[in-house]
Amino acid sequence: MEIGIKADNMVRAARQTIEEAGPNADLSLADEVEKGILQVQAALASGDSEEIRSRTEELEKVIKALYRKTQDRKREQEQREFAKRGVEQ
């Protein structure tokens, strides 16, 4: 049953990651996360522990990729804004 709890937590984390990414989200990665959520939910419904574990691990990898990409985009945006302010002064 512990694997089911981990899977549920990963689904919540995935949704939160997409929400927090907002306009900085990479759309293709966000779509992969959404698909991963559905796959984890289907695995949970099947009750197959190995499938749940496998799908949860896959979702975790995609969440991390989306998070990294989002952080990169935020840093780039901040650098552009900083540079723009430097030019305006």
N, C-alpha and C positions, 0 to 999 in steps of 0.2 A: 504493500500500500504506500510505502514511502516514495516509490517511483511516481505514483499518481500525484502526490503532493508536490513533488519537484516539477512535474509536468504542468500542473496548474499554476505554480509560481512562475514558470518560464513563460507561459501564455500571458500572464499579467505583466511581466517585465517587457515582453514584446510589444504589447499594446502601449505601455508607458513610453517605451523608446520611440515608437512611431509618433506618439502625441508630442513628446518633447522635441523631436527633430523638427517638427513644423515645416516651414518653407525651406529649410536647409536639407530636408530629407532627399536622398537619392531615390527617385521614384522606382527604379528597377529593383533596388534592394528592399524598399518598403513593400513592393509587391511580393518579393520572395518571403519576407517576414509574414505577410498576410497568409500566403500559401502554407507556410510552416505552421502557423497557428491552426489552420484547418486540418493539417495532417496530424498534429498532436491531438487535437480534439477527436478526430476519427480513431486514432490509436487508443485514446482513453475509452472511447465508446466500445471498442472491440475487447478491451480488457487484456490484451496480449502484452505482457510485461516487457518482452524483448522489443516489440514494435514501439511501445511507449518510450522506452529508453533511447532507442535509435532515433526516433523522430524528435525527441526532446534535445538530444545532442546536436542534431542538424539545425534545429531552430536556434539553439544557443550560438552556434557559429555565425549564422546569418545576422542575429541581433548584434553581435560584436562587430561584424563588418559594417552594418548600418551605423552603429554608434561612432566607429572610427571615421567613417566618411563624413558624418554629420559634424563631428568635431573639426575635421580638416576644413570643411566649408565655412564653419563659423570663424575659424582662425583667419582664413583668407579674406572673409568679409571684413573682419576687424582690422586687418592690415590695410585693406583698401580704404576704409574709412579713416584710419589714422593717417595714411599718406595724403588723402584728400584734404584733411584738416591742416596738414603741414603745408600744403601748397596754398591754401586759402589765407594763411596767416602772413 
